[in-house]
Amino acid sequence: MKLQKLIDTLKLEVKAGKDRLNNEVTGGYASDLLSDVMANSQVGDIWITLHVHENIAAVAALNDLAGILIINNRCPDESTI
């Protein structure tokens, strides 16, 4: 499934990375421990987290994740965007 379809289906708001909406989502990973995500997420996963700081972008890039879904109405830090 393309990231755009997931966004449309779940009525999500895109805060950053609008140029990556054609990314293929092949799985999901939920964790708030960055080292856990680095060690166990897979390429193409959508990462579900409550973190908003810029380190999440680095972890997502490191593992070539499809995107990051931030929960609980949290907004990413300006430096993350």
C-alpha positions in Angstrom: 0.0 0.0 0.0 1.3 3.5 -0.8 1.8 5.9 2.1 -0.8 8.3 0.6 -3.5 5.6 0.7 -2.8 5.0 4.4 -3.0 8.7 5.1 -6.3 9.0 3.2 -7.8 6.0 4.8 -6.9 7.0 8.4 -7.5 10.7 7.7 -4.0 11.6 8.9 -2.3 15.0 8.6 1.0 15.2 6.9 3.5 17.5 8.7 6.6 16.8 6.6 7.8 14.6 3.8 5.1 15.4 1.3 7.5 14.3 -1.4 7.5 10.8 0.0 3.8 9.9 -0.2 4.4 7.3 -2.9 6.5 5.3 -0.5 5.4 1.7 -0.3 4.3 0.7 3.2 5.1 -3.0 3.7 4.6 -3.3 7.4 4.4 -1.5 10.7 6.4 -1.2 13.8 5.3 0.4 17.1 7.9 1.4 19.7 9.1 4.4 21.6 12.6 3.0 22.2 14.8 4.3 19.4 17.4 1.5 19.7 14.6 -1.0 19.5 13.3 0.6 16.2 16.9 0.7 14.8 17.4 -3.0 15.7 14.0 -4.5 14.7 12.1 -2.4 12.2 12.2 -3.3 8.6 12.6 -1.4 5.4 9.1 -0.1 4.4 7.6 -0.1 7.8 5.4 2.7 9.1 6.7 3.6 12.5 4.2 4.4 15.2 5.6 6.5 18.1 4.8 9.3 20.5 8.3 10.9 20.1 8.4 14.2 18.3 12.1 15.1 18.5 14.5 15.2 15.5 16.1 11.8 16.3 13.0 10.1 14.9 13.8 11.4 11.4 17.3 10.0 11.7 16.1 6.6 12.8 13.5 6.5 10.0 16.2 7.4 7.5 18.6 4.8 8.9 16.2 2.0 8.4 14.5 3.4 5.2 11.1 3.4 6.9 8.1 4.4 4.8 7.0 7.0 7.3 6.4 8.0 10.9 3.0 8.1 12.5 3.0 10.3 15.7 0.2 9.5 18.1 -1.8 11.2 20.8 -2.2 14.5 18.9 1.4 15.3 19.4 3.1 17.6 16.9 6.7 17.1 15.7 9.3 19.6 16.9 10.1 22.3 14.4 13.6 20.9 14.0 12.0 17.5 13.2 9.9 19.0 10.4 
